[in-house]
Every structure is written in structure tokens, then in C-alpha cells.
Amino acid sequence: MRVLVVEDEIKISQFVAQTLKEIGHAVDAVITGEAGRSNFEEFDYDLIILDVMLPDDNGIKMCKHFKQLKPKTPILMLTTLSQIQDKVRGLDSGADDYMTKPFNVDELTARVRALLRRNSDQPLTLKCADLELDIVRHQAVRGNAVIKLTNKEYSLLEYFMRNIGRPLTRAQIAQHVWDHHFDPESNVVDVYVKQLRKKIDSEFDRKLIKTIVGMGYVLSDE
């Protein structure tokens, strides 16, 4: 999943970004409202974590704007404003959840998981042939074998399994699984797909990840 963090306190921004990266998400972290709006317009995000008090913008207004353009994108407000009226304003602006600083990291990750589940139109277990991915437990199983995945391999597999049968270009994969610092000249997508193939396909006669020459890859049971 790809997450946008709009937070002007650099230490908090870095901490939130690193926390989400450690559980497998691609994260773009910016410190101004202008950068947040620009990223929102340029990329597709699965979740936005948004501060209310920004040096050049207002998180409430940004939330309303984001929801008008992409109403299904979940927004978690993360702010020092802790009064009941502040929370009401935030939720009324369209935010899906509201957390105050300081916050507990376990609660933050739990809320992120809940928002991503709530706003997904797919079941909690994704299936392709005999491959299953439990998105709550972050566990992949093929046949009767549990497949151990790194966080990045898990994110890659989840993206494939949310797009079964849909050809994905390397640019699409990179944009969703990595952040905006990704080097388009890098072969890291191919490297990770190769690693993933070894884990989910090499021991099975039926291969699920297929190469589309000159384009990218597709996960399919056909």
C-alpha cells in the first residue's frame, strides 16, 4: 500500500514514515500543504495521514478538497488539537479517523490497518488458484506451505493479488510499492519479482507470475 504523510514536524514525519515502511508500506512524506496537494494530484494513494496545523495550509480545508476529488481515499488526521470540537471539525471535514499527539505507535499501526481494511472492496483473504494471502496476518500460503516474505515482497504480492489478471507495467508496480524516490532506471522491480517467483512459483508446476515482454508482469491462474 502507498501512503502519503503530510506533517510539518520533521521528527514526527520521519518516525511515522519509518514505522509504516517497516510494516511494508511505500511512504511519501512531505512537510507542507503545497507539497501534499501536489503529491495527491500526481499519485494514487491508499491512505493519507494529515496534520491539521501546517505552515502554509489548513488540514481541514485540505481534507475537504481531497475528499471532493477522491472520496474513497481514507484520511487519518494526526494532530495536537485534542478538544472535542477539534475532533468534530476534523471528522465533519471528511476524515475517516482522528488521532492526537503524542500517540502510541501500536495504536497508529492498528488504525492504519483498520482504515485500509475498511476502505478495501476486497475480502481479508485474497486468492489466486491455490495461493492465499491473509492481509490481516500478513501471511501467504500456497498449498499447505506458509511462505515467508520480506515486507517489500509482501507489498509486491499484495499489489499483484489486488490486480489478478491485470497486466501491470514496471512503472505502475514501482509507483505503488516504492515511494517517489524510486529510480526509474533501476532494475529493482525485476529483482523483487524474481525473488517473489522463487518463493511462490519455483516449487509448483503451475506458475502464477507471468512476464509480459516489453511491458511488465501479470499474476494470473490461467
Phi, psi and omega per residue, in radians:
M1 nan 2.576 -3.136
R2 -1.920 2.275 -3.029
V3 -2.147 2.417 3.018
L4 -1.843 2.178 3.083
V5 -1.925 2.072 3.094
V6 -1.965 1.758 -3.005
E7 -2.626 2.136 -3.042
D8 -1.485 -0.275 3.055
E9 -1.423 1.886 -2.953
I10 -1.034 -0.747 -3.117
K11 -1.096 -0.732 3.116
I12 -1.181 -0.738 3.124
S13 -1.022 -0.816 -3.135
Q14 -1.141 -0.686 -3.135
F15 -1.148 -0.805 3.129
V16 -1.099 -0.780 -3.131
A17 -1.067 -0.804 -3.127
Q18 -1.138 -0.684 3.115
T19 -1.051 -0.785 -3.118
L20 -1.239 -0.613 3.095
K21 -1.128 -0.647 -3.119
E22 -1.171 -0.367 3.078
I23 -1.811 0.285 2.915
G24 1.784 0.082 -3.107
H25 -1.609 2.636 2.934
A26 -1.524 2.348 -3.004
V27 -2.283 2.287 2.946
D28 -1.914 2.083 -3.113
A29 -1.984 2.195 3.122
V30 -2.246 2.803 -3.022
I31 -2.018 0.046 3.116
T32 -2.287 2.732 3.079
G33 -1.132 -0.657 3.139
E34 -1.039 -0.796 3.120
A35 -1.156 -0.639 3.106
G36 -1.099 -0.776 3.117
R37 -1.120 -0.706 -3.133
S38 -1.115 -0.810 3.121
N39 -1.108 -0.711 -3.135
F40 -1.037 -0.691 -3.124
E41 -1.303 -0.511 -3.051
E42 -1.512 -0.612 -3.025
F43 -2.117 2.812 3.031
D44 -1.716 2.215 -3.117
Y45 -2.027 2.584 3.079
D46 -1.525 -0.345 -3.113
L47 -2.795 2.535 3.047
I48 -2.156 2.259 3.014
I49 -1.865 2.095 -2.898
L50 -2.252 2.201 3.019
D51 -1.377 2.656 3.120
V52 -1.497 -0.743 -3.056
M53 -1.727 1.783 -3.136
L54 -1.996 2.694 -3.058
P55 -1.143 -0.439 -3.044
D56 -2.219 0.118 -3.053
D57 -2.753 3.060 3.127
N58 -2.095 2.147 -3.075
G59 -1.064 -0.557 3.119
I60 -1.108 -0.827 3.119
K61 -1.125 -0.694 3.136
M62 -1.113 -0.723 -3.141
C63 -1.066 -0.794 3.118
K64 -1.058 -0.741 3.142
H65 -1.108 -0.824 -3.140
F66 -1.054 -0.752 -3.090
K67 -1.203 -0.528 3.079
Q68 -1.166 -0.670 -3.101
L69 -1.427 -0.736 -3.101
K70 -2.396 1.390 -3.021
P71 -1.102 -0.376 -3.099
K72 -1.510 -0.182 3.139
T73 -1.320 2.061 -3.105
P74 -1.232 2.499 3.139
I75 -2.209 2.221 3.053
L76 -1.915 2.045 3.092
M77 -1.485 2.325 -3.119
L78 -2.235 1.900 -2.945
T79 -2.643 2.851 3.063
T80 -1.435 -0.229 -3.104
L81 -1.288 1.922 -2.958
S82 -2.016 0.003 3.140
Q83 -1.245 2.661 -3.123
I84 -0.974 -0.739 -3.125
Q85 -1.122 -0.550 3.085
D86 -1.159 -0.765 3.126
K87 -1.117 -0.705 3.126
V88 -1.089 -0.776 3.123
R89 -1.065 -0.737 -3.128
G90 -1.122 -0.820 -3.130
L91 -1.201 -0.635 3.108
D92 -1.199 -0.400 3.120
S93 -1.336 -0.168 3.111
G94 2.094 -0.097 3.139
A95 -1.069 2.480 -3.140
D96 -1.509 -0.376 3.112
D97 -2.734 2.863 -3.040
Y98 -2.527 2.124 3.090
M99 -2.164 2.532 3.125
T100 -1.862 2.641 3.058
K101 -1.590 2.551 -0.096
P102 -1.244 2.735 -3.060
F103 -2.265 2.782 3.087
N104 -1.583 2.292 -3.049
V105 -1.109 -0.623 3.128
D106 -1.169 -0.646 3.094
E107 -1.184 -0.687 3.111
L108 -1.041 -0.872 -3.110
T109 -1.151 -0.589 3.107
A110 -1.150 -0.723 3.133
R111 -1.180 -0.655 3.084
V112 -1.073 -0.814 3.118
R113 -1.058 -0.745 -3.115
A114 -1.115 -0.738 -3.140
L115 -1.145 -0.714 3.140
L116 -1.166 -0.648 3.079
R117 -1.191 -0.775 -3.061
R118 -1.096 -0.615 -3.053
N119 -1.713 0.165 3.070
S120 -1.635 2.397 3.102
D121 -1.642 0.259 3.136
Q122 -2.023 2.761 -3.117
P123 -1.178 2.951 -3.112
L124 -1.299 -0.283 3.029
T125 -2.090 2.106 3.135
L126 -1.678 2.474 -3.065
K127 -2.319 2.467 2.991
C128 -2.525 1.923 -3.029
A129 0.988 -2.176 -3.130
D130 -1.711 0.248 3.088
L131 -1.704 2.246 3.116
E132 -2.206 2.480 3.117
L133 -2.211 2.004 3.101
D134 -1.530 1.879 -3.041
I135 -1.406 -0.156 3.037
V136 -1.466 -0.810 -3.129
R137 -1.542 -0.115 -3.091
H138 0.985 0.867 -3.074
Q139 -2.264 2.328 3.094
A140 -1.894 2.416 3.127
V141 -2.371 2.303 3.005
R142 -2.217 2.196 -2.992
G143 1.150 -2.146 3.080
N144 -1.931 0.192 -3.050
A145 -1.796 2.245 3.028
V146 -1.387 2.271 -3.093
I147 -1.796 2.121 3.135
K148 -1.445 2.172 -3.110
L149 -2.147 2.551 2.957
T150 -1.282 2.923 3.132
N151 -1.019 -0.736 -3.117
K152 -1.232 -0.660 3.075
E153 -1.110 -0.680 3.101
Y154 -1.093 -0.805 -3.136
S155 -1.066 -0.710 3.114
L156 -1.120 -0.803 3.139
L157 -1.133 -0.706 3.123
E158 -1.076 -0.711 3.120
Y159 -1.113 -0.755 3.064
F160 -1.026 -0.797 -3.020
M161 -1.326 -0.292 3.004
R162 -1.488 -0.077 -3.126
N163 -2.335 0.767 -3.101
I164 -1.046 2.258 3.120
G165 1.426 -0.066 -3.122
R166 -1.743 2.101 3.092
P167 -1.099 2.312 -3.122
L168 -2.086 2.233 3.089
T169 -1.337 2.828 3.084
R170 -1.071 -0.617 3.125
A171 -1.148 -0.715 3.105
Q172 -1.099 -0.776 -3.139
I173 -1.104 -0.805 -3.120
A174 -1.084 -0.741 -3.103
Q175 -1.131 -0.601 -3.063
H176 -1.538 -0.626 -3.032
V177 -1.641 -0.469 3.086
W178 -1.942 3.042 -3.126
D179 -1.704 -2.989 -3.030
H180 -1.266 -0.129 3.073
H181 -1.444 -0.017 -3.111
F182 -1.056 2.356 3.114
D183 -1.515 1.996 -3.104
P184 -1.095 -0.315 3.112
E185 -1.504 -0.121 -3.100
S186 -1.303 2.667 3.067
N187 -1.767 0.355 -3.040
V188 -1.096 -0.566 3.105
V189 -1.076 -0.828 3.133
D190 -1.094 -0.671 3.135
V191 -1.101 -0.798 -3.118
Y192 -1.239 -0.619 3.075
V193 -1.120 -0.690 3.103
K194 -1.087 -0.767 3.112
Q195 -1.103 -0.726 -3.133
L196 -1.147 -0.702 3.104
R197 -1.028 -0.718 -3.136
K198 -1.043 -0.610 -3.061
K199 -1.464 -0.617 -3.055
I200 -1.871 -0.228 -3.065
D201 -2.092 -0.545 -2.938
S202 -1.065 -0.553 -3.098
E203 -1.621 0.107 -3.070
F204 -2.190 2.517 3.137
D205 -1.186 -0.633 -3.109
R206 -1.534 2.005 -3.122
K207 -1.596 2.326 -3.063
L208 -1.781 -0.610 3.127
I209 -1.592 2.123 -3.085
K210 -2.106 2.501 3.112
T211 -1.515 2.360 2.997
I212 -1.863 1.875 -3.006
V213 -1.004 2.271 3.103
G214 1.371 0.021 -3.094
M215 -2.252 -1.144 -3.073
G216 3.024 -2.191 -3.031
Y217 -2.483 2.856 3.043
V218 -2.540 2.462 3.007
L219 -1.745 2.108 -3.064
S220 -2.662 2.570 3.088
D221 -1.696 0.148 3.127
E222 -1.510 nan nan
